[in-house]
Amino acid sequence: MGFSFRRFLLILKHVGPLALMSAGVPAPLIPVIVSAISKAEDGHSTGAEKKTQVLNIVDAAVAGLNAMKPGTVVEGYHDVVKSGIDTTIAVVNLIQGQKTGRVKDEWR
């Protein structure tokens, strides 16, 4: 079975929030990250480029959240978000049937 963008989005919608939450991602960022992954996956970029796109969107969201209510997302969130993205992509790929031997940087 080849890659199906539609199936990827469906799995991401249902599993993404749980994977991100289990990775310790701050709750206000979870819907932002799921949406950003969907947007990034729609292109033909490399895995690293997609991850950078997601992180840029997350950084903008954090700036907005913290502008509205200072301290909503504290510094140091980047490592947790990166880990959450890796975990989410690995879980989605696993469910989608893409067999991989790695957990990190599993963006197709």
Wavefront OBJ file of the C-alpha trace (Angstrom):
o trace
v 0.000 0.000 0.000
v 1.459 3.353 -1.050
v 1.212 6.661 0.696
v -2.311 8.075 0.896
v -2.536 11.738 1.912
v -6.205 11.355 2.751
v -5.524 8.377 5.003
v -2.564 10.201 6.593
v -4.819 13.149 7.501
v -7.522 10.894 8.909
v -5.060 9.036 11.108
v -3.352 12.295 12.134
v -6.678 13.833 13.138
v -7.479 10.951 15.475
v -4.078 9.870 16.744
v -2.044 13.089 16.567
v -3.481 14.749 19.676
v -2.940 11.604 21.759
v 0.636 11.163 20.536
v 1.430 14.820 21.212
v -0.161 14.714 24.646
v 1.770 11.559 25.554
v 4.998 13.275 24.470
v 4.306 16.093 26.952
v 3.446 18.829 24.438
v 1.662 21.775 26.116
v -2.097 21.452 25.548
v -2.573 24.844 23.814
v -0.099 23.770 21.112
v -1.638 20.404 20.238
v -4.264 21.629 17.730
v -1.704 24.022 16.235
v 0.788 21.208 15.671
v -1.789 18.835 14.178
v -2.883 21.555 11.765
v 0.714 22.508 10.943
v 1.660 18.874 10.233
v -1.332 18.610 7.879
v -0.249 21.755 6.064
v 3.411 20.711 5.839
v 2.579 17.219 4.614
v 0.637 18.655 1.683
v 3.871 19.761 -0.003
v 6.808 18.014 -1.607
v 9.414 19.095 0.928
v 11.904 16.865 2.705
v 11.179 15.614 6.207
v 13.525 18.175 7.737
v 11.895 20.995 5.755
v 8.435 19.879 6.850
v 9.526 19.789 10.474
v 10.957 23.305 10.156
v 7.655 24.496 8.664
v 5.750 23.037 11.617
v 8.153 24.580 14.136
v 7.819 28.003 12.485
v 4.033 27.817 12.796
v 4.340 26.682 16.417
v 6.711 29.563 17.208
v 4.195 32.042 15.780
v 1.394 30.448 17.816
v 3.475 30.576 20.999
v 4.219 34.259 20.412
v 0.501 34.941 19.969
v -0.549 32.888 22.992
v 2.069 34.499 25.205
v 1.131 37.990 23.929
v -2.476 37.404 24.974
v -1.578 35.799 28.286
v 2.090 35.906 29.296
v 3.472 32.580 30.450
v 0.881 30.448 28.640
v 3.732 28.510 27.037
v 7.015 28.684 28.889
v 10.490 28.698 27.367
v 12.026 25.352 26.623
v 9.000 24.048 24.748
v 10.998 23.459 21.531
v 12.569 20.154 22.590
v 9.229 18.761 23.739
v 7.533 19.904 20.523
v 10.263 18.352 18.346
v 9.922 15.077 20.221
v 6.141 15.283 19.931
v 6.342 15.801 16.172
v 8.692 12.823 15.777
v 6.444 10.647 17.933
v 3.317 11.699 16.054
v 4.795 11.031 12.626
v 6.166 7.658 13.769
v 2.769 6.600 15.144
v 0.858 7.779 12.061
v 3.320 5.995 9.762
v 3.097 2.842 11.847
v -0.689 2.825 11.700
v -0.651 3.662 8.011
v 1.473 0.590 7.450
v 4.777 2.167 6.545
v 7.326 -0.100 8.124
v 10.223 1.796 9.649
v 13.115 0.915 11.862
v 13.502 4.345 13.403
v 11.399 6.516 15.655
v 13.115 9.862 15.057
v 12.694 11.802 11.841
v 10.222 9.361 10.349
v 8.635 11.916 8.066
v 8.314 10.281 4.684
l 1 2 3 4 5 6 7 8 9 10 11 12 13 14 15 16 17 18 19 20 21 22 23 24 25 26 27 28 29 30 31 32 33 34 35 36 37 38 39 40 41 42 43 44 45 46 47 48 49 50 51 52 53 54 55 56 57 58 59 60 61 62 63 64 65 66 67 68 69 70 71 72 73 74 75 76 77 78 79 80 81 82 83 84 85 86 87 88 89 90 91 92 93 94 95 96 97 98 99 100 101 102 103 104 105 106 107 108
